[in-house]
Structures are given as structure tokens and as C-alpha cells.
Amino acid sequence: MLGAPAVQAETAELAAGLGMPAGKAEEKLTAHLRLLVPTHETGPTRLLHALLHPALSCWDLQVDRSVAAELRQLGGLHPLVFLPAHRGYADPMLLATTFRAVGLPPTIRFAGDNLSFWPIGPLGRRTGSVFIRRNFAGDRLYTLAIRSFIRYAVRHGHNLEWYPEGTRSRTGQLSPFRHGLTRTLVEVLDDSPSGDAYVVPVTISYELLPDAERLVAEDAGRPKRPEGVRWLIEHCRASRRLRGGRAWISFGTPFSIREHIAPAQPGTDAKDDGRGVTAPGAGKAEAPASGWRAARAVGRELDCRLRAASPVTPGCLLILVLTGGHREPRDVWQIMRELKSLMAFIGSRKIPGVGLRPLSSQREVQRVLGRLVRAGAVAVDVPGPASPSRYRIGAAQAHLAAFYREQTVHWFVTRAIAELALATATDGTAAEVESWALRLHGLLGGLIPLPEPTAFLAELHHELAEIGWPDGEPEAVAALSPTRLLAEQPFLLGHRVLGGALEAALAAATAQADSHEQAGRPEFPGGQGALTGRWPESRSQNRWRAATAAATRATAAKNTAGHDSEPDTADRRAERRRAYVADLAAAVRGLDLVADLDVRADQGRADQGRAAGDRTTDGRSTDGRSTDGRSATDAGGPHAEAASESDAAGVPPPSPAFADSRPVASSGGVADRNDEEREKP
């Protein structure tokens, strides 16, 4: 590396700029590179897996092999850059197991130097890990060392791996990307016009995370505990408590970085909405020449493809069911009745899912619920020996449950906005409903992942049509009541998906409006973050920061034609804040209405089931209960579990993505299995 002409020229130029001798600059650069350059050795790899075996052996790893052949072929032509969404500390080791299982070579993995403690650091450097500083913007020699190493790795065809969020998500959603390494890679490729590298999005989904409880505690304000030997021991113990959990790894569609640093085509400029979700390829529209703009374009494309590849998990789906209505306790048969409607929704929209097909079984639903209870995301009430157990998400479980739900909630956002627009529109006309939907899209910008406006409108009209709202037919619209239409739906999602985000936004906007001209942003109120307490997960530092930033953007002065000369007075700013708070308050009231309608509709469906009074040959009614009021499993008997199978209609069929997966045992005791495949209709 040091002998490369480009590195020598940059070192001499940097030394002159810093006013130090060239020999001194080269000496420092050499010291940095000695700490960066890793090796791949068999002995340390086995030793590291043995050391982390307690944390890795608890996972039943299931691998998507559908694109393995394509990745192997593409990797023979260009370096591959694997950029996973960061969920937990086990991500790198499970991904290394996956590479061995699908026949891909090991990667050079970039990690934060907070994990370089003994023995992870010394062993990690001999198994392909590069431990870098979390922030090195002010150290130009260290930056040169990173760039020199990446240039060498790319030119020699090594595959790279890092986590673009730079940290594990505290909310379950994708965190904003840090573009430093991506920018360095873009600059390296820009210096070599003939070179290219392909980004491979990777999704890692866990049934449960051993450190999820600590993550949400940090999101609520608890300081992060530094990593070390004691921390490692406790993490391994926590992982053992969740033994038998499932993890799924799948690869998104690779894309070329070269296409994002090519000259822009006339008339192809695209606007970015900050945290929106756009269609694949949207990041190429801006096509900046180099630097930060190219890195952000790559980030937008990656964000889109990671979300498109993120599957719905059984735990996420059951938590979505339990957050319905006013979060009343539900027994397993009530859960399965609503679960069937949600599964039909997922199947009709071709949303990817993993482990969903077995949820047609009462036994599997109870197994997943039991694991959620054990993890602290769900509470269970046992009224008595003759009554079925009832599951709920209370205030103590809300934040942790939201962490799991938010991982795939983006699939349900447009439907939730459609419901809320119908509940909030005052006159009930088609124009008013669409206007409120666009207003909600603006209010939620930066708080939850959203499609860009054009795609959002297309999805909105589809969802409204699915609900039964006629598009562009004034006579039909006039004959309909939006409230009655919502009450007739088999399920409602608005309050389940948007409650925490809108309540946090209302809390932040109210605090900002009350502070008037107070300098800086309002401080995070901790336990007082929620205004109504209906959505306790709104008490989140990350939500508060995003909501405060959104309120600042929404109430900032906007220069419009004919108004540029008008001064932005304190009264005008206060008026904008009041209008913003009023819109959010109306949206929260709409969520309350949706929740009330959801409770009423659920009660109506239950009453209809009891009124039907049909009995099956084994003495169970149409809602799955035995004649003595107990569920089939509670009633006991050798065939209770077999008799509890629900109708499989509406359950998404398995996709080819996991169809050819085979059991592959890793050195850490992790295997992928074929019995529970990924579903993608």
C-alpha cells in the first residue's frame, strides 16, 4: 500500500499541508495501516467461534439461497460490498456463517473500535475484522490510511462488509446512514474510471434479540453501557435465555456504485424527501459526480432496497394484532381470527414474510406468544383454570413491543394513512380525503418511512379502493359514510402503525410552541413524553429528536412568490406553530376514532360468531371454543393440538427464496433449516 504511487503522492501533499516532514507523515501512516490491515486465519476463526458459541448456538439460522449463484458470479467480476441493516451484536458472525453456507468468500469487515477489547480485538483482526474509529473527520492521516486500505482491497477484488447505520437501531427502524465509508469508496472508484463495485443489501431478521430490552432502555434515556469482557459474558448469558430463537438472512438486489457516480442525464434530477422510501433505482436519478452527494445517492438506493427486502416476522405480526383497539387482552382464538385477516392482507400485496405459514396453527401461535412473553414484549393474564389465557401489551411492554413491530411497519404505512384520512376528513368528499392523506404524509415525514409523493398517491388510491372508497365518483362518495366504511373493515391499522409517531410529534410540537422564542430545541421530557398515554412507546429519545426536527422544518419560514419581502415576525412563527399543533391534534383525534371503530368492529364480529351458535362434530363452536367455553387446547385431550388447526386460506404460500435452503451447521452451532421457509406470494 505504501509503495503505491497514488499513496506516496497523497502522503507528500498531506505532509506539506500539515507542515511536517514527509518521513514523519509516512511513519504515522504506517502505524495506522498496521492497526487496520487484517488477516484470515483458520485457527483464530475457530477459536473465536468457540468463544462466542454460547451467543451463536441459540439461533436457528435460515438462509435465503435464491441469489447465491448470482452473487458468486457477480463476485467473480467485481468486488461486492455487503451492507446489512444492523440489528444485534450477532450480525457479523451469523453473516460469516451465511457466506460459508452459500459458498461466498469471507469479507473484510469494518467494525467500531469499541469492540476491539481483548479477546475480541486480537482474534477479530485475524479473522478479517478492521476496527476503526467512530469519528476520524479531523485526522487527515487516518483518513488517508482508510482510503489507501479500501483502494488496495477493491483493486485486489476483496469483498467488503460494514453496517451503514454505524450503530444498532434503538427503535427497530433503520437509523439514518453514516456515509463516511461509502464516500471513501466512491472516491476510490472515481479515481479509477474502469473500476466498479456492487452493493449487496442484506436483511437480518431475528425472532427475538437478547439485547433488545437494553436497546429500548437506552432509547428511553438510559446511558449505553461500554463493551468489555464483563459485558460479553452477560450478553452470552442473555442469549442463552432465548435459546431456540430463529434468525433469517436474505440478500436484496445488488446495484452498481458506478451508476451513481456517472454524469447526470438532462431532465433526470430527483428530489429527496429526507427519509422517504422510493422505488428501486430512484437514487440514480440525481446521479451526482462524486463525494458526499454520490454517497447519499447510494444511501437512498440502499435504504429503498433494504426496506423492500425486509420480511414480516411472526412476532411482528402478533404484536401488530395485540396493539389493536385500545390494546385489550385477547385470547388465542381472538388473535387467530384477526391474524387470518392480516395474513390475507399480506398475501394480496405480495409482502415478503418469514415463518408465517405455521401461524395457521394454534400451537405455533401459542409458541410465538410464549417467547414474546418470555422476552418481556407481551404480558399474559390467566383468569382461572376454566378460562383461556389472555395476552396483552401494557405500558410496561409497549416500548419493547414497538421495537419488534417497527422493523417491518413500513409495509403497512400507506394503508394506515388511508384509514386515518377517512377518519379525519370533515366533509367526507374525495378531495378532502386525498388532501388529508397528503397532509398526513407531510406531518409524518422524517418520523416513519414513507413512499415519495407520486408513489404514495398511487398506493393511496389502491388502498382506498380496497377499503371500498370509490375513486372519482361523486355520487357514490356522497352515499357513503367514511366512518361506517371503516367500521365494516375486517381490521384497522391506523392506530397500530401511526400512534407512537404522531403522539411523539404532537408532544414535541406542543413543547416547541410553548417555548416560543426559547433558543435551541426543547429537552427530551423522558417519562412525560406522551400526552395521552395511549401510546407509551412515544416516550423515545429517537422519536423525540425526529419529531423536534420535523416540527422545526414544518414551522420554518417558507419564501414564496410575492411574500419574500414580508418579515418573519414572532407572531407569524407562533401562528405557524399553532397551525402545526392543530393538524397533529386532529390526526391524533382521528387515531382515537379509528381505535374506537376497531373495538366496535371486533365486538361485532365476536357477537356474530356467538349468535351463529354452530357446533362442529368435536363439540367446538365456529370461533374455535369448546362448548364449555374453554379453548380446544385448554380442554385437553390427545388430539387437542391437531384439532386447533385453523383454515389455511389467506396464508401466503412459500416463495422460492428459501425453497432450496438446506441444513448447514456452522462452527458456532448455527444451522439453517428447510422446515419453515420464507413466504413471498
Protein Blocks (a to p, Z undefined) as FASTA:
>chain_A
ZZpmklmmmmmmmmmmnopafklmmmmmmmmmmmmmccddfklmmmmmmmmmmmmmmpcc
dddfklmmmmmmmmmmpccddddddfbfmlmmmmmmmmmmnopacddddddfklmccfkl
mmmmmnopacddfblklmmklmmmmmmmmmmmmmnopacdddfkopacfklpacdddfkl
mmmmmmmmmmmmkbccdddddddddfbdfklmmmmmmmnopacddddfklmmmmmmmmmm
mgoiacdddddddddfklmmcccdehiaccdehjaccdehklmmnopabhjllmmmmmmm
mmmmmmmmpccdfklmmmmmmmgcjhpacdfklmmmmmmmmmmmmmmnopacehklmmmp
mklmmmmmmmmmmnopaccddfbfkbccdddddfklmmmmmmmmmmmmmmmmmmmmmmmm
mmmmmnlpaklmmmmmmmmmmmmgokaccddfklmmmmmmmmmmmnopaghiaklmmmpc
fklmmmmpmbdfklmmmmmmmmmmmmmmmmmmmnomagcjdddekjmmpmnlmammlmcf
klmmmmmmmmmmmmpccddehilmpccdfklmmmmmmmmmmmmmmmmmmmmmmmmmmmmm
mmmmmmmmmmnopacfkopafkopafkopafklngpjklmmmmpccfehiacddfklmmg
ccdddfkopacdfkbccddZZ
